[in-house]
Amino acid sequence: MKDKPLSIENRWDILYRDYPEIYDEFASVPYNPHKIDILHEKFNLTKKVIVDIGSGSGRSTIQLARYAEQVIGVEPEKSMRDQAVKNTTELGLDNVVYVDGKAEKMPLDDDVADMVVALTAVMYPPEEVVPQFIEEARRVVKHGGTIISVDVAPGWYGGELADFIDDPDADVELKSRHRLFVDEAGFSYFDVEQVSDYGSLEKIVGTYGFIFGERVIDHIRRNNITSIKWTFRVYYHNY
């Protein structure tokens, strides 16, 4: 790994491209309750064929595979797919595959999945990508299937430390996603409160702080913070 700066200051593109190991650490931090368990309670993932959009380093895909018959991880960044394959192979899973693709262009046939799930997937700019994602997901999902998108709720970018994060455009994007899913496309939604527990000051600074900025790092260190509260919004539609 190249010399690591103190923070990438919300540059997720740099994180995905240059620091897949750090993203993987961030994605591996335990949440209570876990998003996938919440989805299973609400939608029953058992024996389903699920497409996981923006699968990243495979952590969401692997969790979905605990319930599903098959999971297809769709991820455009090669470094992330490589990390995902490594993580999946180490666990010996045989019901997971990864493909090169995006939310707005899935390299999949029509009517192949029971569910299309996007867990905090990159959809930028939302005004362009979200409608394309919905159109593509409707093509890929079978009749009677479900499309789900899980995002940070508006006002909660970075969780409870949102006020210390210098990214004013982030909440604008989250509000835009809400409008596009709910007002424009008729999705239903519900909110989920979760806590991510990093276990140590060193780990939260090296992952969460590394992503969200030096101002956040200063606040974390001053207050000895090792866990973060979040509110996530689950958008869903049955077709």
C-alpha positions in Angstrom: 0.0 0.0 0.0 1.2 3.5 -0.8 2.0 6.0 1.9 -1.3 6.7 3.6 -2.4 10.3 4.3 -4.1 11.2 7.5 -7.4 11.5 5.7 -8.8 11.5 2.1 -11.4 14.1 3.2 -14.5 12.3 1.7 -12.9 11.3 -1.5 -14.6 7.9 -1.9 -13.2 7.5 -5.4 -9.7 7.6 -4.0 -10.7 5.1 -1.3 -12.2 2.6 -3.8 -9.3 2.9 -6.2 -6.2 3.2 -3.9 -7.2 1.9 -0.5 -9.4 -1.2 -0.9 -7.9 -2.7 2.3 -9.0 0.3 4.3 -12.4 0.2 2.8 -12.6 -3.4 3.6 -11.8 -2.7 7.3 -14.4 0.1 7.3 -17.0 -2.3 5.8 -16.1 -5.0 8.2 -16.9 -3.0 11.4 -19.8 -4.7 13.1 -23.2 -2.9 13.1 -25.8 -3.6 15.7 -28.3 -4.6 14.4 -26.8 -5.8 11.1 -28.4 -4.4 7.9 -28.6 -7.8 6.2 -30.4 -9.3 9.2 -32.9 -6.4 9.1 -33.5 -7.0 5.4 -34.0 -10.7 6.1 -36.6 -10.0 8.8 -38.5 -7.7 6.4 -38.1 -9.4 3.0 -37.0 -13.0 3.7 -33.8 -13.6 1.8 -33.9 -17.4 2.1 -33.2 -19.3 -1.1 -33.4 -16.1 -3.2 -31.2 -15.1 -6.2 -30.0 -11.7 -5.2 -28.0 -9.1 -7.2 -25.8 -6.9 -4.9 -25.2 -3.6 -6.5 -21.9 -1.8 -5.6 -20.7 -4.9 -3.8 -17.4 -3.3 -2.9 -15.0 -5.6 -1.1 -17.8 -8.2 -0.8 -18.8 -7.8 2.8 -22.4 -7.2 2.0 -22.4 -9.9 -0.6 -20.9 -12.4 1.8 -23.6 -11.5 4.4 -26.4 -11.9 1.8 -24.9 -15.3 0.9 -25.7 -16.6 4.4 -29.4 -16.6 3.4 -29.5 -16.6 -0.4 -29.3 -19.4 -2.9 -27.0 -17.2 -5.1 -25.6 -13.7 -4.9 -24.2 -11.8 -7.9 -22.0 -8.9 -6.8 -21.9 -6.0 -9.3 -18.9 -3.7 -8.8 -17.1 -1.4 -11.3 -13.8 -0.9 -9.5 -11.3 -3.8 -10.2 -9.4 -3.3 -7.0 -12.6 -3.7 -5.0 -13.6 -6.8 -7.0 -10.2 -8.4 -6.4 -10.5 -7.8 -2.6 -14.1 -9.2 -2.7 -12.9 -12.4 -4.5 -10.1 -12.8 -2.0 -12.5 -12.4 1.0 -15.0 -14.8 -0.5 -12.5 -17.4 -1.5 -11.0 -17.4 2.0 -14.5 -18.3 3.4 -15.0 -21.1 0.8 -18.3 -19.8 -0.4 -19.6 -21.3 -3.6 -22.8 -19.3 -4.1 -21.2 -16.0 -4.9 -19.9 -14.5 -8.2 -18.7 -11.0 -9.0 -19.1 -9.1 -12.3 -17.9 -5.8 -13.6 -20.8 -3.4 -13.8 -22.7 -0.5 -12.4 -26.1 0.4 -10.9 -27.1 2.0 -14.2 -25.7 -0.8 -16.4 -25.8 -4.3 -15.1 -24.2 -7.0 -17.3 -27.1 -9.4 -16.6 -30.0 -11.0 -18.5 -33.6 -10.0 -18.0 -35.6 -11.6 -15.2 -32.7 -13.4 -13.5 -33.1 -12.3 -9.9 -35.6 -12.4 -7.1 -34.1 -9.2 -5.5 -31.8 -6.4 -6.5 -30.2 -4.8 -3.5 -28.0 -1.7 -3.3 -26.4 -1.1 0.1 -25.1 2.5 0.3 -24.0 2.1 -3.4 -22.6 5.0 -5.3 -25.3 6.6 -7.5 -23.8 9.9 -8.6 -25.2 12.2 -9.9 -28.4 10.9 -8.3 -30.7 12.7 -10.8 -29.1 10.7 -13.6 -28.2 7.4 -12.0 -31.1 6.6 -9.7 -33.7 6.5 -12.5 -31.4 4.4 -14.6 -30.8 2.1 -11.7 -34.5 1.6 -11.1 -35.0 0.9 -14.8 -32.2 -1.6 -14.9 -33.3 -3.3 -11.7 -36.8 -3.7 -13.0 -35.4 -5.3 -16.1 -33.2 -7.8 -14.1 -35.7 -8.7 -11.4 -38.4 -11.3 -11.9 -42.1 -10.6 -11.8 -43.0 -10.3 -8.1 -39.4 -9.5 -7.2 -38.2 -6.7 -5.0 -35.8 -3.7 -5.5 -34.1 -2.4 -2.3 -31.8 0.6 -1.9 -30.3 1.3 1.5 -28.8 4.7 2.0 -27.8 6.9 4.9 -30.9 8.9 5.9 -30.8 12.6 5.1 -29.0 14.5 7.8 -26.9 11.5 8.8 -24.0 11.5 6.4 -21.2 10.1 8.5 -23.6 9.2 11.2 -23.9 11.2 14.4 -20.8 13.2 13.7 -22.3 14.8 10.6 -21.8 18.3 12.0 -18.0 17.7 12.0 -17.8 16.6 8.4 -16.9 19.1 5.8 -19.0 17.9 2.8 -22.0 20.2 2.3 -23.0 18.4 -0.9 -23.5 15.0 0.8 -26.8 15.9 2.5 -28.1 17.5 -0.7 -27.4 14.2 -2.5 -29.2 12.2 0.2 -32.3 14.4 0.0 -32.2 14.1 -3.8 -32.2 10.3 -3.5 -35.2 10.4 -1.2 -37.1 12.5 -3.7 -36.2 10.3 -6.6 -37.0 7.0 -4.9 -40.1 8.1 -3.0 -41.7 11.1 -4.7 -40.7 10.2 -8.3 -40.7 6.4 -8.3 -43.2 5.6 -5.6 -40.9 3.5 -3.4 -41.9 2.9 0.3 -39.3 3.3 3.0 -38.5 2.8 6.7 -35.6 4.0 8.9 -33.2 1.8 10.9 -31.0 3.0 13.8 -27.7 1.2 14.1 -24.4 1.5 16.0 -21.0 0.7 14.4 -18.5 -0.4 17.0 -14.8 0.1 16.0 -13.4 -1.4 19.2 -10.5 1.0 19.6 -9.5 4.6 19.0 -6.7 3.5 16.6 -9.2 1.6 14.4 -11.8 4.4 14.2 -9.2 7.0 13.4 -7.6 4.8 10.7 -10.9 3.9 8.9 -13.8 6.2 9.8 -11.5 9.2 10.4 -9.4 8.4 7.4 -12.5 8.7 5.2 -14.4 11.6 6.8 -11.7 14.1 7.5 -9.2 15.6 9.9 -11.8 17.7 11.8 -13.6 14.4 12.6 -10.3 12.8 13.7 -9.6 15.7 16.1 -13.1 15.4 17.6 -12.8 11.6 17.9 -9.4 11.9 19.7 -10.5 14.7 22.1 -13.6 12.7 23.1 -12.2 9.1 23.0 -15.0 8.0 20.6 -14.9 4.3 19.4 -18.5 3.9 18.2 -20.8 5.8 15.9 -24.6 6.0 15.8 -26.3 6.0 12.4 -29.7 6.2 10.8 -30.1 4.4 7.5 -33.1 4.6 5.2 -34.4 1.5 3.4 -36.2 2.2 0.1 -38.1 -0.7 -1.4 -40.6 -1.6 -4.1 -42.2 -4.9 -5.2 -42.8 -5.5 -8.9 
